[in-house]
Amino acid sequence: MSVERRTAPASVSRLSVAAAIALAMAAPLAGLQAIVNSGGDAPRWARNWNGFRMADEARGRLSGDPENPQAGLTLGAGAAELARAAYAREPLATDALLVIALAESGTANEYHATPTATLGAKIDKRNALLELLLIADAARREDYNAMSHHADILAAAHPGLARTVLAPLFDQLGDPAVLPIVSDALNNKARWAAAFESYVPRDEAALRNYLTLRRQAPAGTRWESDEKLVAALADRGLYDEAFAMWRFAADAPGNRYGFMTDEHFAPIGWQLVVRGDRTAQVDGEGALSVSVERGAGGELARQLLDLPAGRYRLETTIEASDTEAPLWISLTCAAGGGEQRKPLKAKMEFVVGGSDCQAHWLVLGASALESRHGVEARLSDWRFSQVR
């Protein structure tokens, strides 16, 4: 039995050879394309052929800080033309759209959003620079809803940037138009909520509204800003609010006077001085260790107390390098005046009179001006109580 040999038609053979040649040519080109896309070294003709790489080069011609567009961005020579060419080659090159949008804005110090920026942000939600520009435009227009919306998108991919770019919004919390926007966003679990919960506004009206939102949080939740918020309220002289916030955040409703042996919510608790000539620190057992160089002196630590009129006793165990360590304690109305200053003893008493001053500073200090060796001391077993 004979076997008939079959051969492919000549046309098919030519097509197969052509396909093989094309595949052989495509392989190195695909490899070259991958190199260019990843930013690797490649011939200039290959870089000019690749839209993504051209977009990178166009963005590289920006001067200024793209992460702070409010401060102004400037386009270098040929940046816009290169970006348009990049976008023509690669419609997904959103960095090219960034540069084109800046060119369309027509100003170096204020950004005006254009449809190009919006298009780029829709194509690539991970392009932080486009979202930052849209946030900058919204801030310029005082469109706080838009700021919140674009910041939510930004926070999904770049949470670290949210706190920085939303600081202007948070600082406007005293504006009646801003408070409901932030409140609704928090209730809807905005992705930038963590940024808000770590930030404390500087303006007093904003600070009060921030406190309102903090108190609306579910019981038992902790915010990163809790300790800073207590300090900010005290610094503003909002002592009642500071004590209320501390009792809420520190879960200390039974601590009537606010005396603490740690520094976590300072100045409710020890606010410590650390300087070259004198230092104070709290150890894990609630003791206060102080060190004062010879010839130095001054305040070592202080804390804010919530004291109605009455007589109070302060007790501590003193271990010092000198038998008569030159340490002192004072109690002063936080609003000023009425200082009572005494040498530190193991047991001492103070009298608070009247009802016009409830917040007081308890200050620990030292004077080693006449000491031959300076002062080293450990103060432990602190107790603060009202004498009945």
C-alpha positions as CSV (number, residue, x, y, z in Angstrom):
1,M,0.0,0.0,0.0
2,S,1.5,3.3,-1.0
3,V,1.2,6.5,1.0
4,E,0.4,9.6,-0.9
5,R,2.4,12.5,0.2
6,R,0.4,15.7,0.5
7,T,2.0,19.1,0.2
8,A,0.5,22.4,1.2
9,P,-0.4,24.8,-1.6
10,A,2.3,27.3,-2.3
11,S,0.0,30.2,-1.1
12,V,-0.4,28.6,2.3
13,S,3.3,28.0,2.6
14,R,4.0,31.6,1.8
15,L,1.4,32.7,4.4
16,S,3.0,30.4,7.1
17,V,6.4,31.8,6.3
18,A,5.1,35.3,6.4
19,A,3.5,34.7,9.8
20,A,6.6,33.2,11.2
21,I,8.6,36.2,10.0
22,A,6.1,38.6,11.5
23,L,6.1,36.7,14.8
24,A,9.9,36.8,14.9
25,M,9.8,40.5,14.3
26,A,7.1,41.1,16.9
27,A,8.9,39.3,19.7
28,P,11.8,41.8,20.0
29,L,9.4,44.7,19.4
30,A,7.1,43.5,22.2
31,G,10.1,43.1,24.5
32,L,11.3,46.6,23.6
33,Q,7.8,47.9,24.3
34,A,7.8,46.3,27.7
35,I,11.2,47.9,28.4
36,V,10.0,51.3,27.4
37,N,6.7,51.0,29.4
38,S,8.6,50.1,32.5
39,G,10.9,53.1,32.1
40,G,14.0,51.0,31.2
41,D,16.8,52.0,28.8
42,A,15.8,52.0,25.2
43,P,16.6,53.8,21.9
44,R,15.2,57.3,21.6
45,W,13.1,56.3,18.5
46,A,11.5,53.6,20.7
47,R,10.8,56.1,23.5
48,N,9.2,58.5,21.0
49,W,7.0,55.7,19.7
50,N,5.6,54.9,23.2
51,G,2.9,57.1,24.5
52,F,3.3,56.3,28.2
53,R,7.0,57.1,28.1
54,M,6.4,60.4,26.3
55,A,3.8,61.3,28.9
56,D,6.3,60.7,31.6
57,E,8.8,63.0,29.9
58,A,6.1,65.6,29.5
59,R,5.2,65.4,33.2
60,G,9.0,65.7,34.0
61,R,8.9,69.2,32.4
62,L,6.7,70.5,35.2
63,S,8.3,72.8,37.8
64,G,6.8,73.2,41.2
65,D,5.3,70.5,43.5
66,P,2.6,68.5,41.8
67,E,1.4,67.3,45.2
68,N,0.7,70.9,46.2
69,P,-0.8,72.5,43.1
70,Q,-2.2,75.4,45.1
71,A,1.4,76.7,45.3
72,G,1.6,76.9,41.5
73,L,2.9,74.7,38.7
74,T,4.7,75.8,35.6
75,L,5.0,74.0,32.3
76,G,8.5,73.7,30.8
77,A,9.2,74.4,27.1
78,G,7.4,71.9,24.8
79,A,5.6,70.1,27.6
80,A,2.1,70.6,26.3
81,E,3.1,69.6,22.7
82,L,4.8,66.5,23.9
83,A,1.8,65.6,26.1
84,R,-0.6,66.0,23.1
85,A,1.6,63.7,21.0
86,A,1.8,61.2,23.8
87,Y,-2.0,61.2,24.2
88,A,-2.4,60.7,20.4
89,R,-0.3,57.6,20.6
90,E,-1.8,56.3,23.9
91,P,-5.2,57.4,25.0
92,L,-4.7,55.8,28.4
93,A,-1.6,57.9,29.2
94,T,-3.3,60.0,31.9
95,D,-0.1,61.8,32.8
96,A,-0.4,63.3,29.3
97,L,-3.9,64.5,30.2
98,L,-2.5,66.0,33.4
99,V,-0.1,68.2,31.4
100,I,-2.7,69.1,28.8
101,A,-5.1,70.1,31.6
102,L,-2.5,72.4,33.1
103,A,-1.9,74.0,29.8
104,E,-5.6,74.6,29.3
105,S,-5.9,76.1,32.8
106,G,-3.8,79.1,31.6
107,T,-2.6,80.2,35.1
108,A,0.5,79.2,37.2
109,N,-0.9,80.1,40.6
110,E,-4.5,79.0,40.5
111,Y,-5.9,75.9,38.9
112,H,-9.1,76.0,36.9
113,A,-10.5,72.6,36.1
114,T,-11.1,71.6,32.5
115,P,-13.0,68.7,31.0
116,T,-9.6,67.2,30.2
117,A,-8.7,66.9,33.9
118,T,-12.1,65.3,34.7
119,L,-11.6,62.8,31.8
120,G,-8.2,61.8,33.0
121,A,-9.5,61.3,36.6
122,K,-12.3,59.0,35.3
123,I,-9.9,57.0,33.2
124,D,-7.4,56.4,36.0
125,K,-8.7,56.8,39.5
126,R,-5.2,56.0,40.9
127,N,-3.6,59.1,39.3
128,A,-3.1,61.1,42.4
129,L,-1.9,64.2,40.6
130,L,-5.2,64.6,38.6
131,E,-7.3,64.2,41.8
132,L,-5.0,66.7,43.5
133,L,-5.6,69.2,40.8
134,L,-9.4,68.7,41.0
135,I,-9.2,69.2,44.7
136,A,-7.2,72.4,44.3
137,D,-9.8,73.7,41.8
138,A,-12.6,72.8,44.3
139,A,-10.7,74.6,47.1
140,R,-10.3,77.7,44.9
141,R,-14.1,77.7,44.3
142,E,-14.8,76.9,47.9
143,D,-16.8,73.9,46.7
144,Y,-16.4,71.7,49.8
145,N,-18.7,69.0,48.5
146,A,-16.4,68.5,45.5
147,M,-13.3,68.6,47.7
148,S,-14.8,65.8,49.9
149,H,-15.7,63.8,46.8
150,H,-12.4,63.9,45.1
151,A,-10.5,63.4,48.4
152,D,-12.5,60.2,49.0
153,I,-11.3,58.9,45.6
154,L,-7.7,60.0,46.4
155,A,-7.8,58.3,49.8
156,A,-8.7,55.0,48.3
157,A,-5.3,54.7,46.5
158,H,-3.2,57.3,48.4
159,P,-4.5,57.6,52.0
160,G,-1.3,59.4,53.1
161,L,-2.1,62.4,50.9
162,A,-5.7,62.9,52.2
163,R,-4.7,64.6,55.5
164,T,-2.5,67.1,53.7
165,V,-4.9,68.1,51.0
166,L,-7.9,68.2,53.2
167,A,-6.3,70.4,55.9
168,P,-7.9,73.6,54.4
169,L,-11.3,71.9,54.6
170,F,-10.8,70.8,58.2
171,D,-9.7,74.3,59.2
172,Q,-12.9,75.7,57.7
173,L,-15.0,73.5,60.1
174,G,-16.2,76.6,61.9
175,D,-18.1,77.6,58.7
176,P,-21.7,76.5,59.1
177,A,-21.7,75.3,55.4
178,V,-18.8,72.9,56.0
179,L,-19.9,71.2,59.2
180,P,-22.8,69.2,57.7
181,I,-20.6,68.1,54.7
182,V,-18.0,66.7,57.0
183,S,-20.6,65.2,59.4
184,D,-22.4,63.4,56.5
185,A,-19.1,62.1,55.1
186,L,-18.1,60.7,58.5
187,N,-21.6,59.1,58.9
188,N,-21.2,57.5,55.4
189,K,-17.7,56.2,56.4
190,A,-15.7,58.4,54.0
191,R,-12.3,56.8,53.1
192,W,-10.6,60.0,54.4
193,A,-12.2,59.6,57.8
194,A,-8.9,58.4,59.4
195,A,-7.2,61.6,58.1
196,F,-9.9,63.7,59.9
197,E,-9.6,61.7,63.0
198,S,-5.9,62.5,63.3
199,Y,-6.2,66.2,62.6
200,V,-7.0,69.0,65.1
201,P,-8.0,72.4,63.6
202,R,-6.4,75.6,64.8
203,D,-9.3,78.0,64.6
204,E,-11.4,78.1,67.8
205,A,-14.8,77.9,66.1
206,A,-13.5,74.9,64.0
207,L,-12.1,73.4,67.2
208,R,-15.5,73.5,68.9
209,N,-17.2,71.9,65.9
210,Y,-14.5,69.3,65.7
211,L,-15.3,68.5,69.4
212,T,-19.0,68.2,68.6
213,L,-18.2,65.6,65.8
214,R,-15.9,63.8,68.1
215,R,-18.6,63.4,70.8
216,Q,-21.0,62.0,68.2
217,A,-18.7,59.1,67.5
218,P,-19.8,55.7,68.9
219,A,-19.0,55.1,72.6
220,G,-15.7,53.3,73.1
221,T,-14.1,54.5,69.8
222,R,-10.7,56.1,69.9
223,W,-9.5,58.8,67.5
224,E,-5.8,59.4,66.9
225,S,-6.4,63.1,67.7
226,D,-7.8,62.5,71.2
227,E,-4.7,63.5,73.1
228,K,-3.9,66.4,70.8
229,L,-7.5,67.6,71.0
230,V,-7.4,67.8,74.8
231,A,-4.1,69.8,74.6
232,A,-5.6,72.1,72.0
233,L,-8.7,72.8,74.1
234,A,-6.5,73.6,77.1
235,D,-4.2,75.8,75.1
236,R,-7.2,77.8,74.0
237,G,-8.4,78.2,77.6
238,L,-11.4,76.0,77.0
239,Y,-10.8,74.2,80.3
240,D,-14.3,72.8,80.8
241,E,-14.3,71.4,77.3
242,A,-10.8,69.9,77.8
243,F,-11.8,68.1,81.0
244,A,-15.0,66.9,79.5
245,M,-13.2,65.5,76.5
246,W,-10.5,63.9,78.6
247,R,-13.1,62.1,80.8
248,F,-14.9,60.9,77.6
249,A,-11.8,59.8,75.8
250,A,-9.8,58.4,78.7
251,D,-12.8,56.7,80.2
252,A,-12.2,58.5,83.5
253,P,-15.7,59.7,84.7
254,G,-14.8,59.1,88.3
255,N,-11.7,61.2,88.4
256,R,-13.1,64.4,89.8
257,Y,-10.0,66.5,90.0
258,G,-8.0,65.4,87.0
259,F,-4.8,64.5,88.8
260,M,-2.9,61.9,86.9
261,T,0.5,60.2,87.3
262,D,1.2,59.8,83.6
263,E,1.5,62.1,80.6
264,H,-0.8,60.6,78.0
265,F,-3.4,63.4,77.9
266,A,-1.1,66.2,79.0
267,P,-1.7,68.8,80.2
268,I,-4.3,66.7,82.1
269,G,-1.5,64.6,83.5
270,W,2.1,65.6,83.6
271,Q,3.3,68.0,80.8
272,L,7.0,67.4,81.0
273,V,10.0,69.7,80.5
274,V,12.9,68.3,78.6
275,R,15.8,70.7,78.2
276,G,19.6,70.5,78.3
277,D,19.9,71.7,81.9
278,R,16.8,70.0,83.4
279,T,14.5,67.1,82.5
280,A,11.5,65.2,83.9
281,Q,10.2,61.9,82.8
282,V,7.5,59.4,83.9
283,D,8.4,55.8,84.5
284,G,6.1,52.8,84.1
285,E,5.2,52.8,87.8
286,G,3.8,56.4,87.8
287,A,6.9,57.9,89.4
288,L,8.4,61.1,88.2
289,S,12.2,61.2,87.8
290,V,13.8,64.7,87.6
291,S,17.3,65.9,86.9
292,V,18.6,69.4,87.3
293,E,22.2,70.5,86.5
294,R,24.1,72.6,89.0
295,G,23.3,76.3,88.6
296,A,20.0,75.6,86.7
297,G,16.4,75.8,87.8
298,G,12.9,76.4,86.7
299,E,9.8,74.4,85.8
300,L,10.0,70.6,85.5
301,A,6.4,69.5,84.9
302,R,2.9,70.8,85.2
303,Q,-0.7,69.5,85.0
304,L,-4.1,71.1,84.8
305,L,-6.5,70.3,87.7
306,D,-10.3,70.8,88.0
307,L,-10.7,72.1,91.5
308,P,-13.8,73.6,93.1
309,A,-13.3,75.6,96.3
310,G,-11.9,73.6,99.2
311,R,-8.7,72.3,100.9
312,Y,-6.5,69.7,99.1
313,R,-3.7,67.4,100.1
314,L,-0.8,66.4,97.8
315,E,1.4,63.4,99.0
316,T,4.4,61.8,97.4
317,T,7.5,59.7,98.4
318,I,10.7,61.7,97.7
319,E,14.0,59.9,97.0
320,A,16.7,62.5,96.2
321,S,20.4,62.9,95.9
322,D,20.3,65.7,98.5
323,T,18.5,65.5,101.8
324,E,17.1,68.9,101.3
325,A,16.4,68.8,97.5
326,P,15.5,72.2,96.2
327,L,12.2,71.2,94.7
328,W,9.1,73.2,94.9
329,I,5.4,72.9,94.0
330,S,3.0,75.7,93.1
331,L,-0.8,75.9,92.6
332,T,-2.0,78.8,90.4
333,C,-5.3,79.7,88.9
334,A,-5.1,78.9,85.1
335,A,-6.6,82.3,84.3
336,G,-3.7,83.9,86.3
337,G,-3.1,85.1,89.8
338,G,-3.3,83.5,93.3
339,E,-0.1,81.5,93.1
340,Q,0.7,79.3,96.2
341,R,4.3,78.1,96.0
342,K,5.9,75.9,98.6
343,P,8.9,73.7,99.1
344,L,8.1,70.1,98.1
345,K,7.4,67.9,101.1
346,A,6.1,64.4,101.5
347,K,2.7,65.8,102.5
348,M,1.4,69.3,101.8
349,E,-1.9,71.1,101.6
350,F,-3.4,73.9,99.4
351,V,-6.5,75.9,99.8
352,V,-8.7,76.9,96.8
353,G,-11.1,79.7,97.6
354,G,-14.1,81.1,95.7
355,S,-15.8,79.8,92.6
356,D,-14.5,82.1,89.9
357,C,-11.5,79.9,89.1
358,Q,-11.9,76.2,88.8
359,A,-9.0,75.2,86.5
360,H,-5.6,75.4,88.2
361,W,-2.0,74.7,87.2
362,L,-0.1,72.4,89.5
363,V,3.6,73.0,88.8
364,L,6.7,71.1,89.9
365,G,10.0,73.0,89.7
366,A,13.5,73.1,91.1
367,S,16.2,75.6,91.8
368,A,19.8,74.2,91.9
369,L,21.4,77.7,91.7
370,E,23.2,77.1,95.0
371,S,23.6,73.3,94.8
372,R,27.1,71.9,94.5
373,H,26.0,68.8,92.5
374,G,22.7,69.6,90.9
375,V,19.6,67.6,91.7
376,E,18.5,64.0,91.0
377,A,15.2,62.8,92.5
378,R,12.5,60.2,92.0
379,L,9.0,61.1,93.2
380,S,6.6,58.2,93.6
381,D,3.4,57.1,95.3
382,W,1.5,60.3,94.3
383,R,-1.8,60.9,95.9
384,F,-4.1,63.9,95.5
385,S,-7.3,64.3,97.6
386,Q,-9.7,66.8,99.1
387,V,-9.5,67.3,102.9
388,R,-12.9,67.0,104.4
